[in-house]
Amino acid sequence: MSTVHQQDLKDRPARLTVGVVGAGRVGPALAASLQLAGHRPVAVSGVSDASRRRAETLLPGVPLVPPAEVLERADLVLLTVPDDVLPALVAGLAETGAVRPGQLLVHTSGRYGTKVLDPALRAGALPLALHPAMTFTGTPVDVQRLAGCSFGVTAPEELRLAAQALVIEMGGEPEWISEENRPLYHAALALGANHLVTLVAQSMELLRTAGVEAPDRMLGPLLGAALDNALRSGDAALTGPVARGDAGTVAAHITELSRHAPGTVAGYLAMARATADRALASGLLKPELAEDLLGVLADGADGDGTHGTGSGRADGDGTDGTNGTEGNDR
Protein backbone atom coordinates (compact mmCIF):
# COMPACT_ATOMS: atom_id res chain seq x y z
CA MET A 1 0.00 0.00 0.00
CA SER A 2 1.22 3.50 -0.82
CA THR A 3 2.43 5.60 2.08
CA VAL A 4 1.64 8.84 0.29
CA HIS A 5 0.68 11.59 2.71
CA GLN A 6 -3.11 11.47 2.66
CA GLN A 7 -4.59 14.77 1.62
CA ASP A 8 -7.86 15.63 -0.03
CA LEU A 9 -6.61 17.11 -3.29
CA LYS A 10 -9.89 19.01 -3.61
CA ASP A 11 -8.64 21.16 -0.72
CA ARG A 12 -5.50 22.10 -2.62
CA PRO A 13 -5.60 25.63 -4.08
CA ALA A 14 -6.51 25.63 -7.75
CA ARG A 15 -3.42 27.72 -8.51
CA LEU A 16 -0.04 26.72 -7.14
CA THR A 17 3.21 28.48 -6.43
CA VAL A 18 5.90 26.80 -8.52
CA GLY A 19 9.61 26.38 -7.86
CA VAL A 20 12.37 24.96 -10.03
CA VAL A 21 15.45 23.20 -8.71
CA GLY A 22 17.89 22.99 -11.62
CA ALA A 23 17.48 25.62 -14.31
CA GLY A 24 18.62 23.46 -17.19
CA ARG A 25 16.75 23.33 -20.47
CA VAL A 26 13.67 21.58 -19.09
CA GLY A 27 12.70 23.20 -15.77
CA PRO A 28 12.24 26.83 -16.85
CA ALA A 29 10.20 25.75 -19.88
CA LEU A 30 7.84 23.64 -17.77
CA ALA A 31 7.48 26.40 -15.19
CA ALA A 32 6.75 28.92 -17.96
CA SER A 33 4.11 26.58 -19.33
CA LEU A 34 2.51 26.22 -15.91
CA GLN A 35 2.57 30.01 -15.61
CA LEU A 36 0.51 30.24 -18.80
CA ALA A 37 -2.00 27.92 -17.13
CA GLY A 38 -2.35 30.32 -14.21
CA HIS A 39 0.18 28.97 -11.72
CA ARG A 40 2.80 31.30 -10.25
CA PRO A 41 6.55 30.63 -10.46
CA VAL A 42 8.13 32.02 -7.31
CA ALA A 43 11.70 30.69 -7.15
CA VAL A 44 14.34 28.98 -9.23
CA SER A 45 17.80 27.66 -8.48
CA GLY A 46 20.66 27.55 -10.96
CA VAL A 47 24.42 27.53 -10.70
CA SER A 48 25.93 28.10 -14.14
CA ASP A 49 25.73 31.33 -16.11
CA ALA A 50 23.77 29.48 -18.81
CA SER A 51 21.22 28.32 -16.24
CA ARG A 52 20.80 31.83 -14.93
CA ARG A 53 20.31 33.21 -18.43
CA ARG A 54 17.67 30.58 -19.20
CA ALA A 55 15.83 31.40 -16.00
CA GLU A 56 15.89 35.12 -16.76
CA THR A 57 14.65 34.53 -20.31
CA LEU A 58 11.83 32.10 -19.56
CA LEU A 59 10.95 33.23 -16.03
CA PRO A 60 11.69 36.96 -15.93
CA GLY A 61 11.50 38.46 -12.48
CA VAL A 62 11.52 35.11 -10.67
CA PRO A 63 14.29 35.22 -8.03
CA LEU A 64 17.26 32.88 -8.13
CA VAL A 65 17.69 31.27 -4.70
CA PRO A 66 19.32 28.14 -3.19
CA PRO A 67 17.42 24.83 -3.60
CA ALA A 68 16.23 24.72 0.01
CA GLU A 69 14.68 28.15 -0.36
CA VAL A 70 12.91 27.05 -3.54
CA LEU A 71 11.18 24.33 -1.52
CA GLU A 72 10.37 26.80 1.23
CA ARG A 73 8.52 29.09 -1.18
CA ALA A 74 6.74 26.67 -3.52
CA ASP A 75 3.70 24.39 -3.34
CA LEU A 76 4.87 22.53 -6.46
CA VAL A 77 8.60 21.92 -6.92
CA LEU A 78 10.08 20.77 -10.23
CA LEU A 79 13.32 18.80 -9.74
CA THR A 80 14.89 19.16 -13.18
CA VAL A 81 18.45 17.95 -12.66
CA PRO A 82 20.48 15.24 -14.46
CA ASP A 83 19.43 11.66 -13.73
CA ASP A 84 22.61 10.78 -11.88
CA VAL A 85 22.23 13.79 -9.58
CA LEU A 86 18.58 13.23 -8.67
CA PRO A 87 18.83 10.52 -5.93
CA ALA A 88 21.41 12.44 -3.88
CA LEU A 89 19.51 15.70 -4.32
CA VAL A 90 16.26 14.18 -3.03
CA ALA A 91 18.02 12.52 -0.11
CA GLY A 92 19.80 15.73 0.81
CA LEU A 93 16.66 17.86 0.69
CA ALA A 94 14.82 15.36 2.87
CA GLU A 95 17.65 15.04 5.40
CA THR A 96 17.93 18.79 5.86
CA GLY A 97 14.22 19.20 6.48
CA ALA A 98 13.61 21.25 3.33
CA VAL A 99 10.66 19.07 2.25
CA ARG A 100 7.26 20.13 3.58
CA PRO A 101 4.30 17.79 4.15
CA GLY A 102 1.73 18.09 1.39
CA GLN A 103 4.23 19.60 -1.05
CA LEU A 104 4.04 18.32 -4.62
CA LEU A 105 7.50 17.15 -5.59
CA VAL A 106 7.85 16.47 -9.32
CA HIS A 107 10.92 15.13 -11.09
CA THR A 108 11.30 15.03 -14.87
CA SER A 109 13.75 12.15 -15.24
CA GLY A 110 12.80 9.54 -17.81
CA ARG A 111 14.83 6.87 -16.05
CA TYR A 112 13.17 7.01 -12.64
CA GLY A 113 9.62 6.55 -11.42
CA THR A 114 8.48 7.78 -8.03
CA LYS A 115 10.59 5.40 -5.92
CA VAL A 116 13.56 7.76 -6.21
CA LEU A 117 11.43 10.27 -4.29
CA ASP A 118 10.93 7.91 -1.32
CA PRO A 119 13.06 10.02 1.08
CA ALA A 120 10.80 13.01 0.34
CA LEU A 121 7.71 10.80 0.56
CA ARG A 122 8.68 9.83 4.09
CA ALA A 123 8.88 13.54 4.88
CA GLY A 124 5.29 13.97 3.70
CA ALA A 125 5.80 15.12 0.12
CA LEU A 126 3.49 14.07 -2.72
CA PRO A 127 5.67 12.38 -5.38
CA LEU A 128 5.16 12.57 -9.15
CA ALA A 129 7.34 11.57 -12.12
CA LEU A 130 6.44 13.63 -15.20
CA HIS A 131 8.85 13.18 -18.09
CA PRO A 132 8.20 15.18 -21.27
CA ALA A 133 9.05 13.13 -24.35
CA MET A 134 10.55 16.13 -26.07
CA THR A 135 13.94 17.56 -26.88
CA PHE A 136 14.62 20.98 -25.35
CA THR A 137 16.68 23.93 -26.53
CA GLY A 138 16.51 26.18 -23.46
CA THR A 139 14.63 28.86 -25.43
CA PRO A 140 10.99 30.05 -25.50
CA VAL A 141 10.23 27.73 -28.45
CA ASP A 142 10.25 24.86 -25.93
CA VAL A 143 7.04 26.13 -24.34
CA GLN A 144 5.28 25.99 -27.71
CA ARG A 145 6.56 22.48 -28.38
CA LEU A 146 4.90 21.17 -25.24
CA ALA A 147 1.54 21.45 -27.00
CA GLY A 148 0.59 17.86 -27.81
CA CYS A 149 3.80 16.47 -26.25
CA SER A 150 3.47 13.09 -24.56
CA PHE A 151 4.61 12.84 -20.94
CA GLY A 152 5.74 9.57 -19.37
CA VAL A 153 3.83 9.68 -16.08
CA THR A 154 4.34 7.57 -12.97
CA ALA A 155 2.31 8.40 -9.89
CA PRO A 156 0.69 6.75 -6.87
CA GLU A 157 -2.95 5.92 -7.47
CA GLU A 158 -4.00 8.72 -5.11
CA LEU A 159 -2.19 11.29 -7.25
CA ARG A 160 -3.07 10.14 -10.77
CA LEU A 161 -5.68 12.86 -11.22
CA ALA A 162 -3.26 15.53 -10.02
CA ALA A 163 -0.54 14.25 -12.37
CA GLN A 164 -2.94 14.16 -15.28
CA ALA A 165 -4.16 17.68 -14.58
CA LEU A 166 -0.64 19.12 -14.47
CA VAL A 167 0.34 17.47 -17.75
CA ILE A 168 -2.80 18.67 -19.48
CA GLU A 169 -2.27 22.20 -18.14
CA MET A 170 1.18 22.17 -19.76
CA GLY A 171 -0.45 21.22 -23.05
CA GLY A 172 0.75 17.63 -22.89
CA GLU A 173 -0.77 14.17 -23.11
CA PRO A 174 -0.18 11.77 -20.18
CA GLU A 175 1.10 8.29 -20.97
CA TRP A 176 1.13 6.04 -17.90
CA ILE A 177 4.42 4.17 -17.35
CA SER A 178 4.83 1.66 -14.54
CA GLU A 179 7.72 2.03 -12.11
CA GLU A 180 9.48 -1.10 -13.37
CA ASN A 181 9.22 -0.04 -17.02
CA ARG A 182 10.73 3.43 -16.64
CA PRO A 183 14.30 2.42 -17.66
CA LEU A 184 13.02 0.59 -20.76
CA TYR A 185 10.75 3.51 -21.66
CA HIS A 186 13.67 5.92 -21.37
CA ALA A 187 16.02 3.70 -23.37
CA ALA A 188 13.46 3.61 -26.18
CA LEU A 189 13.28 7.40 -26.31
CA ALA A 190 17.06 7.79 -26.20
CA LEU A 191 17.45 5.26 -29.01
CA GLY A 192 15.00 7.14 -31.21
CA ALA A 193 15.74 10.78 -30.41
CA ASN A 194 19.28 11.14 -29.06
CA HIS A 195 20.84 8.79 -31.57
CA LEU A 196 18.89 10.46 -34.37
CA VAL A 197 20.67 13.73 -33.63
CA THR A 198 24.04 11.99 -33.85
CA LEU A 199 23.12 10.34 -37.17
CA VAL A 200 21.87 13.58 -38.69
CA ALA A 201 24.93 15.52 -37.55
CA GLN A 202 27.24 12.88 -39.04
CA SER A 203 25.26 12.86 -42.26
CA MET A 204 25.55 16.65 -42.60
CA GLU A 205 29.30 16.53 -42.00
CA LEU A 206 29.73 13.86 -44.67
CA LEU A 207 27.63 15.80 -47.17
CA ARG A 208 29.78 18.89 -46.60
CA THR A 209 32.86 16.77 -47.21
CA ALA A 210 31.23 15.56 -50.44
CA GLY A 211 30.81 19.17 -51.57
CA VAL A 212 27.15 19.78 -50.69
CA GLU A 213 26.77 23.46 -49.80
CA ALA A 214 23.46 23.17 -47.91
CA PRO A 215 23.25 19.71 -46.33
CA ASP A 216 20.44 20.81 -44.04
CA ARG A 217 18.30 21.80 -47.03
CA MET A 218 19.08 18.50 -48.74
CA LEU A 219 18.35 16.37 -45.69
CA GLY A 220 15.28 18.20 -44.42
CA PRO A 221 12.69 16.87 -46.88
CA LEU A 222 14.31 13.42 -47.04
CA LEU A 223 14.48 12.89 -43.29
CA GLY A 224 11.06 14.40 -42.75
CA ALA A 225 9.56 11.92 -45.21
CA ALA A 226 11.54 9.03 -43.73
CA LEU A 227 10.39 9.85 -40.20
CA ASP A 228 6.77 10.25 -41.28
CA ASN A 229 6.82 6.94 -43.17
CA ALA A 230 8.56 5.14 -40.30
CA LEU A 231 5.96 6.35 -37.80
CA ARG A 232 3.15 5.33 -40.12
CA SER A 233 4.50 2.06 -41.47
CA GLY A 234 7.32 0.80 -39.26
CA ASP A 235 9.70 -1.61 -41.00
CA ALA A 236 7.70 -1.40 -44.21
CA ALA A 237 9.21 2.10 -44.67
CA LEU A 238 12.75 0.70 -44.98
CA THR A 239 14.47 1.45 -48.29
CA GLY A 240 18.08 1.83 -49.38
CA PRO A 241 20.96 -0.52 -50.13
CA VAL A 242 20.77 -2.58 -46.93
CA ALA A 243 17.06 -3.33 -47.28
CA ARG A 244 17.59 -4.13 -50.98
CA GLY A 245 20.63 -6.33 -50.32
CA ASP A 246 22.99 -4.20 -52.41
CA ALA A 247 26.18 -5.59 -50.88
CA GLY A 248 28.42 -3.84 -53.41
CA THR A 249 26.99 -0.44 -52.55
CA VAL A 250 27.34 -1.07 -48.84
CA ALA A 251 30.98 -2.13 -49.38
CA ALA A 252 31.61 1.12 -51.25
CA HIS A 253 30.05 3.07 -48.38
CA ILE A 254 32.32 1.39 -45.85
CA THR A 255 35.39 2.10 -48.00
CA GLU A 256 34.53 5.79 -48.34
CA LEU A 257 33.64 6.21 -44.70
CA SER A 258 36.90 4.53 -43.66
CA ARG A 259 38.77 6.98 -45.86
CA HIS A 260 36.99 10.22 -44.99
CA ALA A 261 35.36 9.69 -41.60
CA PRO A 262 36.63 6.56 -39.85
CA GLY A 263 34.83 7.53 -36.66
CA THR A 264 31.48 6.89 -38.37
CA VAL A 265 32.23 3.33 -39.52
CA ALA A 266 31.29 1.54 -36.31
CA GLY A 267 27.94 3.33 -36.14
CA TYR A 268 27.24 2.65 -39.82
CA LEU A 269 27.98 -1.04 -39.40
CA ALA A 270 25.86 -1.36 -36.25
CA MET A 271 22.88 0.36 -37.85
CA ALA A 272 23.31 -1.60 -41.08
CA ARG A 273 23.29 -4.90 -39.20
CA ALA A 274 20.21 -3.87 -37.24
CA THR A 275 18.52 -2.73 -40.46
CA ALA A 276 19.39 -6.01 -42.20
CA ASP A 277 17.91 -7.99 -39.32
CA ARG A 278 14.67 -6.04 -39.46
CA ALA A 279 14.51 -6.15 -43.26
CA LEU A 280 14.99 -9.93 -43.18
CA ALA A 281 12.36 -10.44 -40.49
CA SER A 282 9.83 -8.32 -42.38
CA GLY A 283 10.51 -10.02 -45.72
CA LEU A 284 11.98 -6.95 -47.42
CA LEU A 285 15.48 -8.40 -47.69
CA LYS A 286 15.67 -11.66 -49.61
CA PRO A 287 17.63 -14.37 -47.77
CA GLU A 288 19.69 -15.17 -50.87
CA LEU A 289 20.95 -11.56 -50.94
CA ALA A 290 21.55 -11.31 -47.22
CA GLU A 291 24.59 -13.62 -47.19
CA ASP A 292 26.80 -11.32 -49.25
CA LEU A 293 25.54 -8.28 -47.40
CA LEU A 294 26.29 -9.75 -43.98
CA GLY A 295 29.70 -10.82 -45.25
CA VAL A 296 30.46 -7.22 -46.25
CA LEU A 297 29.40 -6.00 -42.82
CA ALA A 298 31.54 -8.65 -41.10
CA ASP A 299 34.55 -7.67 -43.21
CA GLY A 300 33.92 -4.02 -42.40
CA ALA A 301 33.96 -4.81 -38.70
CA ASP A 302 37.32 -6.52 -39.20
CA GLY A 303 38.68 -3.39 -40.83
CA ASP A 304 38.46 -4.63 -44.42
CA GLY A 305 36.13 -2.45 -46.46
CA THR A 306 37.16 -3.96 -49.81
CA HIS A 307 34.82 -6.99 -49.85
CA GLY A 308 33.30 -7.00 -53.33
CA THR A 309 30.16 -8.52 -54.79
CA GLY A 310 30.00 -6.59 -58.01
CA SER A 311 28.96 -3.04 -58.70
CA GLY A 312 25.25 -3.55 -58.29
CA ARG A 313 22.29 -5.57 -59.53
CA ALA A 314 20.18 -5.19 -62.62
CA ASP A 315 16.99 -5.99 -60.72
CA GLY A 316 15.60 -3.30 -58.46
CA ASP A 317 16.39 0.37 -58.14
CA GLY A 318 20.08 1.10 -58.50
CA THR A 319 19.84 4.53 -56.96
CA ASP A 320 20.53 5.42 -53.37
CA GLY A 321 16.87 5.14 -52.44
CA THR A 322 16.02 8.82 -52.44
CA ASN A 323 13.14 8.26 -54.84
CA GLY A 324 11.40 6.72 -51.86
CA THR A 325 12.14 7.17 -48.19
CA GLU A 326 15.78 6.50 -47.51
CA GLY A 327 15.02 5.20 -44.12
CA ASN A 328 17.16 4.33 -41.16
CA ASP A 329 15.96 7.14 -38.96
CA ARG A 330 14.75 5.00 -36.08
Buried (B, 14 or more C-beta within 10 A) or exposed (E): EEEBBEBEEEEBEEEBBBBBBBBBBBBBBBBBBBBEBEBBBBBBBBEEEEBBBBBBEBBEEBBBBEBBBBBBBBBBBBBBBEBEEBBEBBBEBBEEEBBBEEBBBBBBBBBBBBBBBBBBBEBBBBBBBBBBBBBBEBBEEBBEBBEEBBBBBBBBEBBBEBBBBBBEBBBBBBEEBEBEBBEEBBEBBEEBEEBBEEBBEBBBBBBEEEEBEEBEEBBEEBBEBBBEBBEEEEBEBBBBBBBBBBBBBBBBBBBBBBEEBEEBBEBBBEBBBEBBBBBBEEEBBEEEBBEBBBBBBEBBBEEBBEBEBEEBBEEEBEEEBBEBBBBBBB
